[in-house]
């Protein structure tokens, strides 16, 4: 999953527009649109800020499910935030490579 897709998903789950998310983040709607379409790549910190600005839980947004409904054990759940952050970092690294290749 790309970072822009994650932002679209978070925004849609929250039921807010690009303009509303931009307002909550202190940026412009066109910036949100560029992230969501993949024209520019948000940083890991920006993705986290966007999810939080949408009023959603980062773990739920990235995993696509509610941990309270999955029946996970407590010990497995403790590793979940670390795993999710690693996934976000990998997404950013993958997208950076794609952008570099496109720029050749």
C-alpha positions, 0 to 999 in steps of 0.5 A: 500500500502506498502512503497516498492510498493510506491517506485516502483510506483514512480520510474516507473512513473519517468521512471528510473531504480533502479540504477538511483534512487540509484544514485540520493539517494546516495545509492546502487541499491541492497538497492532499490531492497530490499525495492521494494521487501519488504525484508527491510522496508524503513523509512518514511523519506526514502520513501519521499526522494525516491519520491523526488529523482525520481522528483515526487510530494509526494501527487500525488504519494501516491494518485495515481492521479493528484490533479489538475485534480480531481476538489478538493476544496482548503479547502480539498486539504489543508488537503491532505498532512497531510492525506498522511503523516498519511497513510505513517506512518500507512504503516510503522507501519503495515509493522513493525508488519508484520516483527515482526510476521515473525521474531517470 
